[in-house]
Amino acid sequence: MTAAAAMPPPTDVPFISVRGLGKSFGSQLIYEKFDLDLPRGKFTTVFGPNGCGKSTLINMMSGLVPFDAGTVEIGGKDFRSARIGYVFQNYRDSLFPWMRALENIEYPLKVRGVPRAEQRERVERLLAAFEITLDLKRRTYELSGGQQQLVAILRALVAEPDVLFLDEPFSALDYEMTLYIRDKLQTVFMETGLTTVLVSHDLEEAVYLADRILLLGKRPTRVVELIPFDLARPRTVEIMGDPAFVATKQHALHLFREEMKR
């Protein structure tokens, strides 16, 4: 894929930099003087207490929600200059039901004025790279929930973003589909090295997918710890018995429990 060819080797040099971020909803202070650095080419999962602002954080970093104070830079530039891919929690609301699945995937390229032939070429390359066999001539409402979420992920990827944000993409899926989409996401990441940030409410899932687990605290939200987890990929369910997995999960759980006592 062209995105993979252009992607520099993963490093822990900050790629996403947040400085002095502030955000309130009415009288509720969510973020105040919040700083964060996330590395290029890593898969970061975001975990923390309910209501701490996990989704709000990626929504601000991606430009979907305005912030009250501070700056967000991606690749050393203002975040508005970056190419952003975003996968929503509610896939049904994020897709265009009157369009076929293929048209949904092509949509970001159409908006950018990419020639029709190049649109088809880029979609076909993406489908081949990840061995997608969906009937893309069907309208999205004719697909299963997992298939719809996969279409949403492909639509986010086809524009070859600088960073991919995902907001609890498995929360509305059954367990079988969750495992399938998790494997596809891991394939995407291994194939492209795309900087990826995923919000999760499931600690086991957060550790399983991550190179870094961003553990957030209670409001006003702070970084409790950015926990490294560098176990080799591809990862399968067998790693859940690996001592490194168990130790990382226990460490994150201990920090989470301590935070809940505050």
Secondary structure, DSSP 8 states (H G I E B T S, - for coil): -HHHHH-----SSEEEEEEEEEEEETTEEEEEEEEEEEETT-EEEEE--TTS-HHHHHHHHHTSS--SEEEEEETTEEGGGS-EEEE-S-HHHHS-TTSBHHHHHHHHHHHTT--HHHHHHHHHHHHHHTT----TTSBGGGS-HHHHHHHHHHHHHHT--SEEEEESTTTTS-HHHHHHHHHHHHHHHHHH--EEEEE-S-HHHHHHH-SEEEEE-SSS--EEEEEE----SS--GGGGGSHHHHHHHHHHHHHHHHHHH-
